[in-house]
Amino acid sequence: RKEVEQDPGPFNVPEGATVAFNCTYSNSASQSFFWYRQDCRKEPKLLMSVYSSGNEDGRFTAQLNRASQYISLLIRDSKLSDSATYLCVVVSGAGKSTFGDGTTLTVKP
Amino acid sequence: GAVVSQHPSWVICKSGTSVKIECRSLDFQATTMFWYRQFPKQSLMLMATSNEGSKATYEQGVEKDKFLINHASLTLSTLTVTSAHPEDSSFYICSARDQSGVYEQYFGPGTRLTVT
């Protein structure tokens, strides 16, 4: 079993839709969590950190569920520009970052 | 803030030659830098972790004598692909983490290497 697993995707949604991605992790001692976005042939860019209390940034909401060991990313009112691959990152207590394989989102007109 | 640069952004070289890629943190001091490789439509693969002033830690299956990493200062790490072969053609991306204790990584724009 991989340390970090993401919904395989791809997700194809119309503009304006709400879409959610989940990411599960196996190390219960993990301490930090992030969502990154990667566009085709570009480097990953930090989207947001994830906290137990939830974290909202405009149309994006990230949530952490420590009991079930998963993090989620919710995108509301999808835009064409949201099309990308979304990577979850889990950081262990020792500071090692593990990336998920990514979930591809395509928003269509 | 938190800008990481990489140079060159793309390089084409002949089989058997060596290529050096530089990764710089421009506005912060990076105690730890990471080197990744990504093949088309595949996920990021961590190659090695480098800490300033010490030897890099390589992931399993990554040849340390082929991929030489030097992290001589808090703002610069280099990756040298020695005796490159066509199968080394890939997208190489570095990232850096600062000293604050927060674990975000900031990525460079990547280097696209093509070995002919």
Interface residues (C-beta under 8 A of the other chain):
Chain A: Q31 S32 F34 R41 K42 E43 P44 K45 L46 S49 L87 V89 V91 G95 K96 S97 F99 G100 D101 G102
Chain B: T32 F34 S43 L44 L46 T49 F91 I93 S95 V102 Y103 E104 Q105 Y106 F107 G108 P109 G110 R112
